Amino acid sequence: MGRLLTRWSAEQDVTSNPEPTRKLRKLSGPGSVIYPLTMTFAAVDWVMSMERDWFSTIFPILICIGQMLSALALAILLLAVERRRMPLAHVASSEVLHHLGNLLLTFTMLWAYLAFAQLLVIWSGDPPHEISWYLHRISDGWKIIAILLFLFHFLVPFFLLLSRNNKKRIEILTAIAAMILVTHVLEAWWLIAPSFYQAGVHISWLDLAVFVGVGGVWFTFFVRQLERRTLVPMNDPRFALAIAT
């Protein structure tokens, strides 16, 4: 699905034919349903199943929102790097940055809301199997990681993004996006590693190798593809309206 959307978006960039736009619309609707469904299975199979007695109906959508939040943060970082590249230089206005900052604030709040809702239900109900998942992640050194996530994945970005001026300044918005992206990587480690190291924080060289290896391959491929594409969808029929508002 992602490859089709990417291909049709590339076709839209080189032609005024409305057909690629129609294809994008037809697939994007069902895709908004397919994505959370497939991520539900992935979150359960890859993460939740590592502790067989634990389950949460909120967890899959929390993973989805985290992905959207980190993707938006990465997009803001790329905008900061490429903002002087034409024709992106004409688009990266303070109002566009303000809109991106509003979206970042929205997803930050939604992530925090879902994370707190999951914690509230499990902690107040105190079911023995479900509560053990949190106990593994707030015991010993893992508690420090949990506090860092609360501070730098929600609290600090939330208050910084309340300011209109912060959202309109590319330097500050980029710093906030970088903070969120780094702490999101930390969150992924915090979600997975305690299932293997319940006695306390343990950093294995394999943890770093997997992150650098898989992340490095993906990022290299991503950057190479990005360099071949136009960064602004000039032929999108809604583009002029989007940058005018």
Secondary structure, DSSP 8 states (H G I E B T S, - for coil): -HHHHHHHHHHHHH---SHHHHHHHHHHHHHHHHHHHHHHHHHHHHTGGGSTT---SSHHHHHHHHHHHHHHHHHHHHHHHHTTSTTHHHH--HHHHHHHHHHHHHHHHHHHHHHHHHHHHHHHH--HHHHHHHHHHHSTTHHHHHHHHHIIIIIHHHHHHT-HHHHH-HHHHHHHHHHHHHHHHHHHHHHHGGGT-TTS----HHHHHHHHHHHHHHHHHHHHHHHTS-SS-TT-TTHHHHHH-
